[in-house]
Amino acid sequence: MNNLRFKTKALVIALAVMAGAMASQAGEQANKTSAGAYVPQRGDYTFRTEVHATPDDEGCPISDIIITHYTDALGRTDTLMSSALPLDTTMWRGMGDILERDLNFDGVADLEICLGPMNAQGNFVYDGFLWDRNGHKFVRIENYSDIFNPEPVENVNGVRQGISGWFELDGEEETTTHEWRDGKLVPVFKKTETADNEF
């Protein structure tokens, strides 16, 4: 009888060990499945840029390509490519600077990559990328670099939601406003006047 009880107890322990091992394997598989189904969210990303330059005839490094690396929570990295303004990187600054702010008023931070200044007055231009909630990726904004010194605005110049810009050259200042329509920026306002350079 005692021998039977011992064998029964040993069998129960063995079954428990097997069940525990199976549960552990199932848990590991579930984690793998969960990791495999990971969908990156906007807040998961970190960013860095590289400004590549090509020497001109005099050996000065002229910026040409900006590569933006963005890395998710699992350490996976993808890239965005931008064409920099052709400027001497030893004299000009700003190329590759990153701005994260909501450009299309959907409550999620989008991405701007500075391409450089057009002249000594500044007049910075940027590549713009919207965060696509459904595709879980960044999508380039068409013709965003046509807007100088872009700023998200609401209820300005008859525009409910859009991007304003300004450009100064030779004593004149141009202001523009683009409106978001069906996911695209449409120019709706433009004004040129004498710049006020008094401080």
C-alpha positions, 0 to 999 in steps of 0.5 A: 500500500505504501509503495502504491501511495509513493508511486501515486505521489511521484506521478502527481509530482511528475505531472505537476512538473510537466504542467509547469514546463508546458505553462512556461513554454506557453508563456514564452510563446505568448511573449514571442507572439506579443513581441511579433505583433508589436505595433510602434506608437508615436511616443516610442520613437527617438531620433537623430540626424546625420548631415552628409556633405560633399566637398566643392571645388575649393574643398569646402564641405557642402551639405547635400543629404540629411538622414534621419534615423528613428528608433522604436521601443524594440530598438528597430531603426528606420530612416527618412531622407531629406535634401539639405540646402547646399551650404558650407557646413563650417559657416552655416548652422541648423541643418539637421535640427529636429522639431517635434510638434503637432502640425495637423492638429490631431493631438500627436506630435509630427516631425520637422527636419531643418534643411537650412537657412536661405539667407542671413535673415534666417528664412529656415526651411524644413522637411515635414512628416506627419505621423500616420495613426493607421499606418504607424509610420511617418509620411512626408508632407508634400511641398512643406519645404516651400514654406519658410519658417513654418508655424502651426496656426489656428484661426489666422487669415481666415484659416481654421487650421494650417501653417503660416510662414514668413520670408524676409529679403531686401527689405521686404517681408512676405507672409503666407498661410496654408490651410489643411484640406483633405490631408494636404496643405493648400496656399490661401493667403499671401502678403508682401510688405516693407520689413520693420527692422527696428529693435 
